[in-house]
Amino acid sequence: MIKNSTAKPQLGGPQILLILAAFLTPIFGGYVASDQTAVDPSALLTAMGEGQTPILQHALIALPVFLAMVLLLVGRRIQQIPHPTVAIALMLTVGVLAPAVAASAYRATAVNVWIEWIAYGVAYLACISGLGRRVGPTALLGAVFAGCVWVALRGIMEYGQMRGIDPTWRIFAGWSNPNATAAMLTLGLFCGLAIADIKERLVVLLTIIGGAFILFAIFLTGSKGATLFAIPIGTVAFAVLNGPRKPWLWALALVALPLIGFGFLKSLLFLPAAVVLATLLAAKSGPRVWATFAAGVVLVLMLSFTAPKSGGSSAPTGVTPGTRIAAAAKTQDQSATFRLNLWKSAVSLTQERPVFGWGLGSYRYESARPGIATATVFAHNSYLQLAAEAGLGALIVFLGFLGLWSRRVLRGSSRLPDAHRAAFSATVGGIVAILAHCMVDSDLSYFGLGLAFFMVLGTATLLAADAVAPEFVPQPSRSVAAAGVGLLWLVFAYLAWGDLAKSQVRFAQSRGQAGEISSIEGIAGWDGDAMYLLAAGQPTPQTRVDRLKQAYELLPTPKVARALADMQAASGNLSAAESSLLRVLPHDRFNLKTLFKLMQIQQQEGLGDRAEDTARRIVAVEETPYYKIRSLDQLIPTETYQARILLAASERDPARRAALLAEAARGIRQYADITVPEIVRAAKSDPTARFAGESLSSAKQKLDDGIQAAREAAGLFRTLRDEKSAQEMDAHLAAFEKALPSDTPS
């Protein structure tokens, strides 16, 4: 019997698994590992929906990818592989990260990040080997698009719930932060444009509507990096690849790219960039692209007509596109300066350790070492972060992989059929958009975005004219490779189990219980966070000190050092407590919490001169960019003001003493006006909740210091016959007493 060659291709098991992973990745891959997660064992599914089990979610969405790779290796003698130079570059990229694991002082974090990079490589190879050249690529791109539409709708509903409270609310939509959400949606937008060869009208309509929702959600994230940088650059790449090979098109692209760069820094210049892009799109974009962007613009403009109304006025008093843009512009300078400081920190760290870096995932712990910016999880630049964590060699190899990939994929693209070239161009446009966004955010550190990116990277390889080739792989080699892939996922699953166990113990300890610490004893020997939690459940002070010492060796962070110093001080060993704090300061020499605790311990030791020197050191931090440009404007540090209270205690000149106390009261008043309302708002939903590490009880202690400073300063000013300043202090005193609810515990 002759088979019908025109029969519609069917999806196989590996293809279905890859498509499933592509759909789930945007929905469940938006959170990163953290030492703040807390999981109620009786509400595991709820915790997963809230991002409290990040590594477990990562392992689960990676499972279909690993399983597909195993099935392909076991079941196919002929494997579709990328060009050998690209494959070797990919293996080198993953391989050169291994020394960064060995060099890391934060071994548990490094192993987890390395496994995620391995998953990226497996995803890339699995897509090339398993998707095929016809239905598979379109189905996978459609799955990424559908997952992003889900995320967009979730974000739009989130905004609907919040706009009555805060009209300029930036949506998260199940991701760690709005910028990461915007990056994922940007990739999904281009994946939607890539399925342009589907002719069914219903599918066409759904892709236009879905793309419009994605554009609307990107606008609601308030991400300047996505709207003013990534999407325009991706659109230029799409237009150039999809348009005619004419010199004028390349000339317009060369004009557009610098304008986009300026548009990101100065939003007024985005208008000419947009005009140039519109000209580029006019070359040969197709009605579906125009319809998608037009529908997105319509949804954005509808904000003007659906904004909340004031009581007796018909004018909108809520949000409009203009107010959101104005709100973004208001923070543009601060945001750009803070990012620049993070990049300087990453460069400084790379210069200090250029070979193997500080270890994968270590930027969150070492970012404050140069003293330029406060400790931050990410460098807001994937390339600089990779260099800081794994060394210049790792960055060069990764860029080499991207360069070799581009060379093979772009070769012969002009010879592709029109319909096929549109899909290829949009896919590459999405990849270019993410690579551009990686310059302003650490996109590859978000597992969901990184996994989706490498899957789309593999799909673009298949869509290219000549970037893959079939290769016979002997059975023994395939068996070994399949076993290795399966073993790697089991390691991933083990890390996920350990993270879940820690989160459950952390939840119990937040409720004043020890938790099932036996569940983390097995990983505490190499996981500093687990050892830290294990210490809290020890029966005696000495065993707690011993465990915390072990935790510090595995996780040398200010948080662990302060906990160790507290236990040593409580045991009467003040000199050891002081040594523990001095030991950690090179990691973050301007860390105000650590310096303040050091000052307190020196006071307890009776070392008044050293305590005053530390207090002056704390006050001097105010003159550094570390203090002036903060990642969270709503968090007002009070340690520099509290240090002034100590300095005032030894000041003999009444005028100078009053001035120090007045400065302290004014500073703590800022904390009362700006930070305390955020703490109270967080505590309304959960009494144990914290805002940026601040709780109601810690706020009360700081306000009590403010009350003391204001009361004493008022008395001194009256003695000095400065009634105006005394009345100012009285006003601060009244504000401190009213800042917290009356039933706040001491």
N, C-alpha and C positions, 0 to 999 in steps of 0.2 A: 504493500500500500504506500502511495506517495503522500507524505504529510503536506498539509496546506501551509505553504510558506507565508501566506498573508494572515495567518492566525494571530490574534492579539497576544503579545508576550505575557507570560504569567510571572508573578513575583515568587521567588523561592524563599526558603526559610532564612538564610543569611540576610537577604534583602529586607525581609519583613522586620528582622531584629534591628538592623541598622536604621530603618525608617522609624521604628518605635523609639529608639534612642534619640533620634533627631527631633522627634516631637516632644519628648519628655525633658530634654536638656534645657530649653528656655524656661520651662515651668518650674523645675526643681533644682536647677543648678546655680542659683543666684547668690548663695551664701558662702562665706569662707569660714575656715576653722577659726575658733575663738575660745578663749578661756573664760568667756562670760555665759556660755550656753548652760541652761538648766532644764532638765527634762523630768517631768512627773511620769514615773513608770506607768501610771494608770491612764495616761493621755498621750501615748506615743504618737499616734497619727496626728493629733492636734499639734504636737511639737514639731513634727515634720513639716506641716503646713506653715509654721511660723519660723522655719529656718533654724530650729534649735538642735537639729541633728545633721549638720552640714556634710560631714565625711560619710555618714551612712547614706545620705541622699546621693552623694557623688558616686559611691560604690554601686548603688542600685542602678543609676542611669548608665553607668559604664558597663554593667553586666551584659546587656544585649550586645554591646560592641565586642567585648572579649569573647562572648559565646559565638557570635558570628564569625570571628576570626578563627576560633578553634574548629568550627564546622567546615569552614573553607579549607583549612589546612588538612583536615582529616579526609574530606570528601573530594578534593580536586587535585589531580596530578598536574594540571596546567594552571598556573597561577598568573593572573594579570598583575604586573608589577610596574612601578614607575621606571624611568630611565635610571640605569645603574648609578650614575653620578648623583642623582637626586636621592636615591635610596641610601647611598653611602653617607651623604650629607645629613640625612635625617637620623641615621643611626649614630653618627658622630655627635649630633646635637644632643641626643639623649645621653650618649655615653660620657661626654665631657662634663655632664652635670654630676657624675658619680663622685669625683674628687671634692666637689663642693659639699657633698653630704658628709664625707669623711672629715673635711676641714671645719665643719660647723660646730659651734658650741651649743647648738640647739638641735640635737640629733633627731628627736622625735618629729619636730616640725620639718626638718630637712628631708627625712624619709617620706613623709606624706606628700610634700611638694614634688619630689622626684617620681613617686608613683603616678601622680597626676600627669606629669610630662610624658611618662611612658604610655599612659592611656591616650594622650594626644597622638603619639606615634602609631599606636595600634589602630586608632580610629582612622587615621589617614590611609594606612595600608589596607585596612578592612574595606573601606569604601572603594578603593581602586580595584581590589581583588574581587569584591562581591557584588557591586551594584550593576555591572554590565554597562552597555553603551546606549540603551534605548529607554526603557521605562524607569529603571532604577534611579538614575540621576535626577530626573524630573520629580519622581516620588519623594526622594529625600529632600530636595529643595522645597517642595510643597509641604513636607512635614515640619521643617524648620520654620517656614512661613506660618503654618497653622499654629504651631506652638507660640510664636511671637504674637499672633492675633489674640490668642488666649491671654497672654501676659498684658497686651494692650488693653483689652476689655477689663481685665482685673484692675489695671491702673486707672482707667476712666471711672470705674465704679468707686474706687478709693477716693478719687478727687471729688466725686459727687457727694461723698460722705463728709469730706473735710472742708469743702470750700465755704460752707457757712461759718466755720471757725476761723479758717485762714484762706482767703481767696487766692493767695500766691503759693499755696501748698505745692511742693514738688513730690510727685508720686514715686513710690518705691516698687509697687507691683510684685512683691515677693522676692525682691533682690536686696542686696546689702545697702545700696545707695542709689540715688537717681541717675548718676552718671553711668553706672554699670548697666542699669535698666536701659538707658538710651543707647548704649553701645550694642546691646543684644538686639534691641528693636531695629537698629540700623542694619545689622546683618540680615535680619528677617525681612526687612523692606526690600532689599536687593534680591533676596531669594524669591520673593513674590514676583518681582519684575522678571526674574529668570525663567519663569514657567510660562513664557509668552507664546509658546508654540501650541498650547492647548486651545482648541477652537470652539469647544462647547460654550454656548452663551452663558449658561448658569455659572460655569467655572470662571469665565471671564468676569462676570458681574461680581462674584464672590471675591475674586482677587483684588478687584478695584476697591470694593467696600473694605476688605481686610486691610489693604494698603493704606487707605484713608484713616482707618482706626489707628494703625501703627504710627502714621505721621502725627496724628493728633496726640497720641500718648507720648511721643518723643517731645513734642512741644510742652506737654504738661510736666515732663521731667525737669524742664528748665536747664537742660544741659547745653551749654554753649559749645562744648567740644563736639557734640554730635550735630547740632543744627548749623553751626557756623563753620565747621571744619571738616568733619568726617563725611557727612552726606554730600556737601559740594564737591569734595575731592573724589569721592566714589562716583559721583555723577559725571565728572569730567572723564574719568577712566572709562566709564560705560559709554559715553558719547563718542569718545575717540575710537574705541575698539569697534563700536557698532556703526560708525559713520563711514563715509567714503574716505579713501586714502588721499586726501587733498592737503596741500601745504597750508592753506588758510585755516584748516581745522586744527592742525598742530600749532599754528601761530596763536589762535584763540586760546588753546589750552595753556600755552606758555604765558599768556596774559592773565588767564583766569587763576592759575595756581598761586602766584604771589598775592593777588587780590584777596583770595580766600584766606591766606595767612594773615594779612592785615585785617581782614574781616573778623577773624577770631580774636584778635587783640583789640581792635577798635570797631565796634559793631556798625558804625556809620558807613564804613567802607564795604560792608557786606552787600550793599545795594548794587554798586557797579559789578561786583563779582556775580551777583545773581543775574544781572542782565547778560553778562557774557555766557553764563551757564545756559540761560534760556536760548541764546543763539546756538550754542553747541547742541542742545537737545533738539532744536528745530531741524538739525541736519537729518537725523533719521532715528527718531526715538519710538515712533509708533503711537497710535491713539491711546493704547492702554496705559502707557506711562503718563501721558498728559492727563488722562482721566483720573489716575490715582493721585497725582500731585494736586490737581484741581479740587478733588473731593476732600483731600486733607486740608487744604486752605479754607474751604467752606466750613468744615467742622471747627477750625480754629476761630474763624470770624464769628461763628455762632456764639462764642463766649460773650460777645458784646450784647447779645440779645437775651441770653439766659442768665446773666449775672443777677445776684440778689438785689432787690429794690429796697430803698429806704422807706421809712414809715409812711410819709405823706408825699413823697416825691416819686415821679416816674423815672427819674434819672437813675441809672445803675450806679450803685455804690460799691459793688463787689469787684470782680475781676474782669478785665478786658485783655485782649492781646497786648495792648499798649502798656497796661499796668504790669503784666508779667515781664515784658521786655524791659520796662523801667526797673523792676525789682532785680532782674538779672544784671542790668547795667550797673546798678548801685553797688553790687558786690564784685564787679568784674575786676577792679584794681586789686582789692584784697585777695581775691581768689588767684589772680595771676601772680601776685607777689609771693603768696604762700607756695604755689606750685614751683616758682623759680627757686625758692629756698630749698624745697625738697629735692629739686634737680641738683642744686649745688651740693647738698648733703650726699646724694648718691655719687656724684663725681668725686667728692672728697673721700668717701669710703672706698671707691674703686682705686684711687691713687694710693691709698694706704695698703691695700691688698689687691694688687692687679692680677695675680696669677689664678688663685682659686677662690677669691672673694671671701665673704664672711659666712657663707653657707646658705643653701637654699632656704627661703622663707625667713631669713634672719633680718631683713630690712626693718621689720616691725620692732625688733629689739635693739638694733644698732643705729637707727636713723637719727637719733638725737646725739650720737657720739661727737659729730663735728661741732655741735653747739649752734647750728644755724636755724634749725626748726625743731619743734616739739616732736616727741615720738609719734610716728604715724605708721599705720599698717603697710601702706603702699607708697611708692615713690611718684605715682601719677605719671609714670613713663615706663613702659614695659622694657625698653631697651636699656635704659640706665639702671633699672632695678635688676635686670639679669646680670649686667656687668658688676654691680655692687655685690650681688649674692654669689655669683659663680665665676667671676673674673672676666677679663677682657677676651680671653680665648673663647669662652662660651658664647659671648656676644658675637664675635667674629664668625664662629662656626654657624650660629643661627642665621646671621645675615647672609652667609654664604649659601646656606640651604635655600633661603628665600630667593636669592639671586639666581641660583641654578634652576630652581622651580620656575621662576619667571621666564628664563631663557627657553626652557623646554616647552612651556605651556603657550607662550606667545608665538612660537615659531609656526608659521603657516596659518595663523588665525585669519588672515585676509582671504584665504581660499575656502573658508567654511561657508556652507549655504546660508542664505539670509536668515531663515528662521532659527537655524542652529546657532548662527553667530550672535543673534540677539540674546539667547539664553546664556551662551558662553560669556558675552560681554557684561551682562548684568551680574553674573556670578563673580567674575573677576573684579567688577566694580565694587561689590560687597567686600571682597577680600582687601582691596586697596583701601576702602573706607575704614576697615578695622585696623589695618596697619598704620593708617594715618592717625586714628584715634589712640593707638598705642603710644603715640608721642605725647599725649596729654593725659593718659590714664593707664593704669596697669591692667589692661584688659585680659591678658593671658593668665593672670593670677586668679581670675574668677573661673572656676572649673567649667561651669555651664557654657560660658562664652568661649573659653579655650577649646573645649571639646567640639562645640558646634563649628568653630572656625576651622579646625583641622579636618572635620568631616566635609565642609564646603570646599576646603582646599583640595581634598581628594576628589571631590565631585568635579571641580573645575579641571583637574588633570584628565579625567575621563572625557570631558566635553571638548578638550583641545584636539587639534588636528593630528598630532603625532607625539604624544607624551607618555604613552604606555605601550607595553609589548607583552605577549604571552611568553611564559617561561616554564619549562618542565622542571619540577622539583621532585627529587627522589623521595620515596616513602620514608626512609629513616630520618631524613632532614625535616620532613613535614611533621613527623611524630614528635621529634624533639622540640620543634618550634611550638606545636600545639600544647605540649605539656608545659613548656615555659610560659606561654600566654595564660594558661589556666592557673599556674602557680602564682603568677603575678597578681591575678585578680583575687586569689585567696589572701595574699598579703594585703591587698587593698581592703578586703572584707575584715581582716584582723584589725587593721587600723581603725576601721569604722566601728567595730565592736568596742575597741578601747575608748574611742571618743564618746560613744554612747554611755558606756559605764561611768566615765568621768562626769558626764553631764547629769546623770542620775544621782551620783554622790554629791555633786555641787548643788543640785536641787534640795536634797535632804539637809545639807549643811546651811543653806539659806533659810531653812525653817528651824534652825537650832538643833538639828540631829546630826549624829556622826555619819549616817549613811552606811551602805554596804561596802565598807572600805576593802573587804576581802576580795571584791570583784576587780579591784585595780592593783592589787599587790603584785600580780604577775607582770604588769607593764611598768611598775614604778621604778624598776631598776634601770630603765633607759629613758623614761618619760618624766621630765622634771615637773610638769603640771600634775601628773598623777601622784608623784611623791609629795608635792605641796598639799594636795587634798588628803593624802594619807596622813600627813603630819597633824592635820586638824583633828583627826579621829584618835590620836594617841592618848593613853590614859594618864600619863605623867608629864610634867613640864620638861624633864630632861629628855625623854624620848621624843617629844615634839621638837626640841632644839636639835637633836641628832638627825631627825628626819628632814628638818628644814635646811640643815647644813648639806645633806645629800641633795635636796631639791635645788639648792643654789648651784651646786657643781654641775647639775644637768640643765639648769635654766637660770643663768646669772642675770636676773632682771631686778630693777628697783623694787618691784612688788614683792618678790621673794625675800630680798634683802631686808626690807622694812618689816616683814613678818618675822624674820629671824631675829632682827634687832629688838622687836617688841618682846619676844619670848626671852631673849637673853637679859633684857632690862628687868622683866618681871621676875627673873630668877636671881636678880641682884648682881649680875655680871655686866655692869655698865660699860667697862672698857671694851669687852668683847662686842657689845652692841655698837659702840662707836666704830670699832674696826670693821664690822660688817657693812656699815653704811659708807665708810670711806672707801672700802674695797669696790663697791658697785658704782661709785660716782663717775669713773672714767667712761662708763657706758652712756651716761646721761648727766653731764656735769652741772647742768642748770636745772635739774629736776627739783622743783620747789617742794614737793612732798618729802622727798628724801632729805633735802637740806634742812627743812623745818624740823623733821624728826631728829636729825643730827644735832640741831641747836637745842632741842628739848632735852636730849640725853646728856649733852654737855652741861646743861643747867643742873640736871639731877646729880651729875658727878661733882658739882661744885666748881666747875671750870668756867667761872664767869667770863674771863677774858676771851677764852676760846669760843664761848657761846656768842659773845658780842661780835667777834670776828666773823662767825658764821652768819649772824644776823645781817651784818653789813654786806656780806657776800650775797645773801638772799635779796636785799634791796637793790644791789647792783645789777641783778638779772633784768630789772625793768628797762635797762638801757640797751639790751640785746635784741636782735631781730627774733630770737627764740621767743621772747616775751611779747614783743610788739605785734608780730604777725602770727596770730593763732589760728588753728584749724577750726575752732568753734567759738564764734564771737559771743555766744550766750553764756559761756563759762568764764566767769571772772575769777582769776586766781586771787586768793586772799593772803597767801603766805607772806608776801612782801609787806603787807600792811600789818599783819600780826607780828612780824619781826620788828617793826617800828615800835610796837608796844613794849617789847623787851628792851630796846635801846632807850626808850623814854624812861624806863624804870631806873636806869643808872645816870640819867642826865640831871645835872645839878642846876643848870640855868632854867628857870621857870618858863621863859619865853620859848626857848628851844624845845623844852619838854612839851609844852602845849602845842607847838607846831608839829612835832612828831605824832602826838596823839590825834591831832586834827587830821593829819594826812591819813592815818590809819582809819579813822571814822569815815572819812570821805570815800576811801577805797572800799571799805566793807559795805558802805551804803550802795555803791554800784552793784556789789554782789547781791544785796537785798532786793534791789529794784529789777535786776536782769536775770540773775541765776535762780534765786529762790522761787519765783513763780514757776519756773520750769520744773523744779524739784517737787513743788506742791502738786502741779498738774500730773506728773508721773505717779506720785503716791496716791492720787485719787483712784486710779484704776487698780493699783496693787501696792499695799502699804510697804512691801519690801522692795519695791522698784527704786532704781537710782537713776539720776540724770548725770551722765558723764562721770559716774563714780561717786556722785554726791547724794547723800541720803538726808532725810529729815533730821536725824539726830546729829549728823555732822554739821548741817546747816545751823542748828540751834547753838552748837558750841561756838561757831564762828560769829554768829549774831551776839552771843553773850560777850565775846571779846569786843565786838563793836560797841555794845552797851557800856562796858567798862571804860573803853577809850573815850567815848563821847561824854560820859558823865564826868570823868576826871578832867578832860579838856575844857568842858564848860566851866568847871570850878576854877581852873587856872586862868582862863580868859577873864573871868569876873574879877579875880584877884589883880589881874593886869589891866583892869578897867577897859576891856575890849568887849563891850556888850553885844556888838553885832556878831562877832565870832561865837560868843557864848550862845546866842539865840540859834545860830546855825547848828551848833552841836546839840542843842535841845531838840531841834527838828529831826536830826539824825537819830537821836535817842528814841523819840516817839515812833519813828519809822521802823526801827529795829524791833521794838516791842510789839508792833502790829504785823510784822512780816510773815510770821508763821501762825497756823491755827493754834488756838489756846490749848488744845489737848495733845500737842506734840510732845512725845516722851523726851526726857532729858538724856 
